């Protein structure tokens, strides 16, 4: 299967000299055509910075790309000119962000905002017919009339559907959804995820979903990458990773998620918090919070090692808690 996106040893730095910090450090990911990859981790892990870097959207200054490559559809975005980047942004890759009310222009009708995206990336389709088709595609009822609405006349779920329609207007190969359900209630969250899954099937789209909620990963993702303190700590097929997590951080995230059925129990919270960039501990970044910490965990930073078919983990002691790897589906 062809890789649409390859992030190789990406490092992003803010500040200079002794004050320089690296909130994203030596991150490598691959995303294949037609695949859905979920990037999971607590807030502050570096997920959004990694996603923004795909289209080189991290402001520079203050941010700097100090290492790595980002190969998108065969071209390195880190070496592109501004004109080339304009064709990539919104064209080859589109973004859907959390809190759609903050992303939509409050004084422009939603149909006109979608039409602007069409004008920039598919001018020959910049028509009212195409705007209505896109609104209908994302499940907006009565799109002929709703296209004339302003954002404040729509619910949060409808606003997010408009954002998805804007993202699809350019017919992108890659859709990056950054916490698209965070500001929505549980019922609307399920509807948005179902919509994204349906669009992927109907349009053959590739999706990178960023979330801190492992509960929405099952049944949606093909693969999962877990990120902590600027680094990838585990990757693998979604089913295998959720049934048999290898890294202590992944296990802690899964144990902290509420479960339906069974007896009531206190949630197993992950002790401590994600360290801020510049204050990452020596050795394994997770060791101060790890329930299985070993004496040498603070000494050397472990490598992201291949430990099974499609499985990678950044912990030399992963097998202490697991005697065997789960089989791939």
C-alpha positions in Angstrom: 0.0 0.0 0.0 1.4 3.4 -1.0 2.2 5.9 1.8 0.4 9.2 1.2 2.2 10.8 4.2 5.6 10.0 5.7 6.9 12.0 8.7 10.5 11.1 9.3 12.4 12.2 12.4 10.5 15.5 12.7 11.8 17.9 15.3 10.3 21.3 16.0 12.1 23.9 18.2 10.9 27.1 19.9 13.4 29.6 21.3 17.1 29.7 20.8 20.2 28.8 22.7 19.8 27.6 26.3 16.1 28.6 26.2 15.3 26.4 23.2 12.6 23.7 23.7 11.5 20.9 21.5 7.8 20.1 22.0 8.0 17.7 19.0 11.2 15.6 19.1 12.2 13.0 16.5 8.6 12.0 15.5 8.1 9.5 12.7 4.7 8.4 11.3 3.4 6.9 8.1 -0.2 7.2 6.7 -1.3 5.1 3.8 -3.9 5.9 1.1 -7.4 5.2 2.3 -6.3 4.6 5.9 -7.5 6.2 9.1 -4.7 6.8 11.7 -5.6 8.1 15.2 -2.9 10.1 17.0 -3.7 9.8 20.7 -2.4 11.5 23.8 -3.1 13.9 26.6 -3.2 17.7 25.9 0.3 19.0 25.7 1.7 15.9 24.1 2.5 17.6 20.8 -0.3 16.1 18.6 -1.6 19.4 17.1 1.9 20.7 16.4 2.7 17.5 14.6 -0.5 17.8 12.5 0.1 21.5 11.7 3.6 20.7 10.5 2.2 18.5 7.7 1.3 21.7 5.7 4.0 23.7 7.5 1.4 25.7 9.4 3.5 26.1 12.6 4.3 29.9 12.7 8.0 30.6 12.0 9.1 32.5 14.0 8.8 31.5 16.8 8.8 27.8 15.7 11.6 26.2 13.6 11.8 22.9 11.8 15.3 21.8 12.9 15.2 18.2 11.7 13.4 15.6 9.7 11.3 15.4 6.5 7.6 15.5 5.7 6.8 13.6 2.5 3.3 14.3 1.4 2.2 12.7 -1.9 5.9 12.3 -2.9 7.1 15.9 -2.1 8.8 17.2 1.0 6.7 20.1 2.4 9.6 21.4 4.5 11.4 22.3 1.3 8.5 23.8 -0.6 8.3 27.4 -1.7 5.4 29.6 -0.4 3.6 29.3 -3.8 3.9 25.5 -3.6 2.6 25.5 0.0 -0.5 27.5 -1.0 -1.5 24.7 -3.4 -0.9 22.1 -0.7 -2.8 23.9 2.1 -6.5 23.3 1.7 -5.8 21.5 -1.7 -3.8 18.4 -1.0 -4.5 18.4 2.7 -7.4 20.0 4.5 -8.0 20.6 8.2 -11.0 20.4 10.5 -10.4 21.9 13.9 -12.2 21.8 17.2 -14.7 24.5 18.2 -16.1 25.2 14.8 -17.7 28.4 16.0 -14.3 29.9 16.5 -13.2 28.9 13.0 -16.1 30.1 11.0 -16.4 33.8 10.1 -19.4 35.1 12.1 -20.4 37.8 9.6 -20.3 35.7 6.4 -23.0 33.3 5.3 -21.9 29.6 5.5 -22.5 29.1 1.8 -20.3 32.0 0.9 -17.5 30.6 3.1 -17.7 27.2 1.3 -17.8 29.1 -2.0 -14.5 30.9 -1.1 -12.8 27.5 -0.6 -14.1 26.4 -4.0 -12.9 29.6 -5.7 -9.4 29.1 -4.4 -9.0 25.4 -5.1 -11.6 24.4 -7.7 -12.7 27.6 -9.5 -14.6 25.7 -12.2 -16.9 24.3 -9.5 -17.5 27.6 -7.7 -21.2 27.4 -8.1 -24.3 27.4 -5.9 -25.0 23.8 -7.1 -21.7 22.6 -5.7 -22.2 24.4 -2.4 -25.6 22.7 -2.0 -24.1 19.3 -3.0 -21.4 19.6 -0.3 -23.8 20.6 2.4 -26.0 17.7 1.4 -23.0 15.4 1.4 -22.2 16.2 5.1 -25.9 15.8 6.1 -27.1 19.4 6.4 -30.9 19.3 6.0 -32.6 21.7 3.5 -29.2 22.9 2.2 -30.8 25.2 -0.3 -32.0 27.4 2.6 -29.3 26.6 5.2 -26.6 27.9 2.9 -27.9 31.4 3.6 -27.5 31.0 7.3 -24.9 32.7 9.4 -22.8 30.5 11.8 -24.7 31.7 14.9 -27.9 30.4 13.4 -26.6 26.8 13.5 -25.9 24.4 16.3 -22.4 23.2 17.2 -22.9 20.0 15.3 -24.2 21.8 12.2 -21.3 24.2 12.3 -18.8 21.3 12.4 -20.6 19.8 9.4 -20.1 23.1 7.6 -16.4 23.0 8.5 -16.2 19.4 7.0 -17.9 20.6 3.9 -15.4 23.5 3.5 -12.5 20.9 4.0 -14.0 18.7 1.3 -14.6 21.5 -1.1 -11.0 21.2 -2.5 -11.2 17.4 -2.9 -8.2 16.8 -0.6 -6.3 13.5 -0.5 -5.7 13.9 3.2 -8.2 15.2 5.9 -6.7 16.1 9.2 -9.4 16.2 11.9 -8.0 17.8 15.1 -10.2 17.0 18.1 -13.3 17.6 15.9 -15.8 16.4 18.6 -14.3 18.0 21.7 -16.8 20.9 22.0 -19.8 18.7 21.1 -22.1 16.6 23.3 -21.9 12.9 23.2 -24.7 12.3 20.7 -23.4 14.8 18.2 -19.8 13.4 18.7 -21.1 10.0 17.5 -22.8 11.6 14.5 -19.7 13.5 13.4 -17.5 10.4 13.7 -20.1 8.4 11.8 -20.1 11.1 9.1 -16.3 11.0 8.8 -16.3 7.2 8.6 -19.0 7.3 5.9 -17.1 10.0 3.9 -13.9 7.9 4.0 -15.8 5.0 2.6 -17.6 7.0 -0.1 -14.8 9.2 -1.2 -11.8 6.9 -0.5 -10.3 9.6 1.7 -7.3 9.3 4.0 -7.9 10.6 7.5 -5.6 11.6 10.4 -7.7 12.0 13.5 -6.2 13.6 16.6 -7.8 13.0 19.9 -7.2 12.5 23.6 -10.1 10.2 23.9 -9.3 6.5 23.3 -13.0 5.7 23.6 -13.7 7.0 20.1 -10.8 5.1 18.5 -12.3 1.6 18.5 -14.3 0.9 15.4 -13.0 4.0 13.6 -9.2 3.8 13.3 -7.2 1.3 11.3 -4.0 2.2 13.2 -3.2 4.1 16.3 -0.1 6.1 17.3 0.2 7.1 21.0 2.1 10.3 21.7 3.6 11.6 25.0 5.8 14.6 25.8 6.7 15.2 22.2 7.5 11.6 21.2 5.7 8.6 19.8 5.6 5.9 22.4 3.6 3.2 20.8 2.0 2.4 17.4 0.1 -0.5 16.0 -3.2 -1.8 14.5 -6.1 -0.3 16.4 -7.6 -3.7 17.4 -4.3 -5.1 18.7 -3.3 -1.9 20.5 -6.6 -1.5 22.3 -6.8 -5.2 23.3 -3.1 -5.5 24.2 -1.3 -2.2 24.9 2.4 -2.6 25.4 3.6 0.8 26.7 2.7 1.7 30.4 1.3 5.0 29.2 -1.0 3.4 26.7 -2.2 1.0 29.4 -2.8 3.9 31.8 -4.9 5.8 29.1 -7.0 2.7 28.5 -7.5 2.0 32.2 -8.6 5.6 32.8 -11.4 5.4 30.2 -14.9 4.8 31.7 -16.4 1.4 30.7 -20.1 0.5 30.2 -21.5 -2.4 32.2 -20.1 -4.2 35.1 -19.9 -2.9 38.7 -19.2 0.7 39.5 -15.6 1.5 40.2 -13.4 4.5 40.7 -11.6 5.6 37.5 -7.9 4.8 37.4 -6.5 8.3 36.8 -3.0 8.7 35.3 -0.9 10.1 38.1 0.7 13.5 37.6 0.6 15.5 34.4 2.3 15.9 31.0 5.6 17.9 31.6 5.9 21.1 29.7 8.5 21.4 26.9 11.8 22.4 28.4 11.1 20.4 31.5 11.0 16.9 30.1 12.7 14.5 32.4 15.9 12.7 31.5 15.7 9.2 30.1 12.2 8.0 29.4 9.9 11.0 29.5 7.1 9.0 31.2 9.2 7.5 34.0 8.1 10.0 36.7 4.5 8.8 36.2 5.1 5.2 35.4 3.8 2.6 37.8 6.4 0.1 36.5 9.5 2.4 36.5 12.9 0.7 36.8 16.1 2.2 38.2 17.7 2.8 34.7 14.5 4.4 33.2 15.8 7.9 34.1 19.2 7.3 32.5 18.8 6.6 28.8 16.0 7.5 26.3 14.6 4.3 24.9 14.3 3.8 21.2 11.0 3.2 19.4 11.6 -0.4 18.7 9.7 -2.9 16.4 8.4 -5.7 18.6 6.0 -7.5 16.4 4.0 -7.3 13.2 3.0 -3.7 12.9 3.8 -3.0 16.5 6.3 -0.5 17.9 6.9 0.5 21.5 9.3 2.9 23.3 9.9 0.9 26.4 12.5 -1.9 27.0 10.3 -3.4 29.8 7.1 -3.8 27.8 7.3 -7.6 28.0 7.4 -7.5 31.8 3.7 -6.9 31.8 2.9 -9.0 28.7 4.1 -12.5 28.0 3.1 -12.4 24.4 2.0 -10.1 21.6 -1.7 -10.2 20.5 -2.1 -11.7 17.1 -3.0 -9.3 14.2 -6.5 -9.5 12.9 
